[in-house]
Amino acid sequence: MRGSPSPQDPVPNHGTRGEDAPPTVIVVGMLKSGTRKTTSAWFIALYYAVVLDLPTLQLDADATSQSAYDWFRVAQAESFGIPANLVVERYPFDDIAEYIRAKRSEFGAIVVDAGGGSARIFHEAVTEANRLIVPVAPTKIERH
């Protein structure tokens, strides 16, 4: 299929990141609640930290709930094996785009959980993203 990568094609940011390679910034976002944004963001962050062995920052930028950060704190308290190269932060929501730009030099991947609480935060995060993932949960009518 034209345009599809072959198994031999190099994939950017896999493995050890070169000093000049920009980090991957992924925003997992949706302005609707209950779409499994946080779960998706966690698995994506773990993939970059564990499988690709990249220093990874997960930003919990959901203004209405801080589930990603709460899960991180519970995991730490329960002594779950959080990878040393995975940092989870609760973002204070002042200027997330500026914060992402400031953190680019420290991490190989930045995963942002942008919830439905603020269209402004969602928009600012997306302006810094290489990729946007929009999880969508089926509605009641779609499940029947």
N, C-alpha and C positions, 0 to 999 in steps of 0.2 A: 504494500500500500504506500503510495507516494506521501512523503512527509512524516511517516512513522519512523521512530528511531529503531535502528537495528541493534541487536545485543552487543555489537562491537562499538557502537557510538559512545563517545564519552558523555557522561552526565555531569553537568556542572555542580560544584559544591559537594560531591560525594567524596568521602574519605577525608584526608588531611587537606585543609583549605590553604591555598597559597595566599601570601600576604596581599596580593593585588586582587584576589577574587572577592567580589562583593558578597555579602551574606544574602541568603534567601530570606525574604520577609513574607510570611504568609499570614493573611488575615482570615480568620474563620469568623464570619459575621453574618448577621441577619437581624433586621429590626423587629422580628417576631420572636417571642419567647417560646421555649419548649421544643426547639428544633434539634437539640443535641449538639449545640456549638461547643460547649465546654468539653464534653466527652471527645468530640472530634479533635479539638485543639490539643488535648492531653495526648491522644494517640499519635498525632503528628509530631508533637514535641518529643515524645519518647522515641519515635522513629529516627529523628535527626540526632538525638543524643546517644541512643544505644546502637542502632544499626549502622548509622553513618559516622558515629563517634565524633560528632562536631560539638563544640561548645554552643549550647542552646539556651536562649532566653524565652521563657513563656510569660507573656504579659496578660494578666487578667484585667481587661479594660471594660468589663461589664459594669456599668454604673448602678444597675438595680440589684445585682447579686454578685458576690465575689466567690462563686463556687470553685473555680480553678484554684484560687489561692487557699480557700478553706480545705479543699481536698489535699493540697500540698501539706498544710499544717497537720492535718490528721495523719497523713502518711508518715511524716516526720515523728509525730508523737507515738505512733504504733511501730516505729523502727522498720518501716518498709524500705526496701532498697532503692532509694532515689539516686539516680546516677549523679556522680560528683560534677559532671559537666552540664547538668541541667539546673538552671536557676529559674525560680518562679517568683514573680513580683506582682504585687497589687499596684496598679498604676493610679496615681492621684488625680488624673484627668485634667490637668491644666493645659498641656500642649503635647499630646501623645506623638504627633508627627516629629516634633523637635526631639523628644526623648528617644524615639526610634533612631533618628539620625545620629544622635550622640552615642548610642549603643552599637552601631554598625561595626565599629572597629574592634569590639570586644567579642563578638559572637559570629559563628558560622551560619547560624539560623536564628531567626526571631519569629516566634509564633504568637499572634495576637488573638485573644478571645474577645471579640467585640460584640457585646450583647445589644439587646433591644432598648436599653435604657436611654441612649443618647445618639441621635442621628449625627450630631456634630463629632463625637468621638469616633463613630463608625467612619464618617467621611474623612477625617484627618488620618486615621490609621490606613485607610485604603489608598490615600495619596502616596504612602511610603511603601506599599506592597508590590512585590513581584508577582504574587498570586493571591487571588481572592477565592475562597471556598465558601459557598452559600448553602449550608445545610437546610433542607426543607423537610419538615415532618408532614406526613399525609394527614389530610383532614378526615373527619368522621365519614363523610360520604365516599372518600377514596378508599377507605378500609373495608367497605362492604361490597 
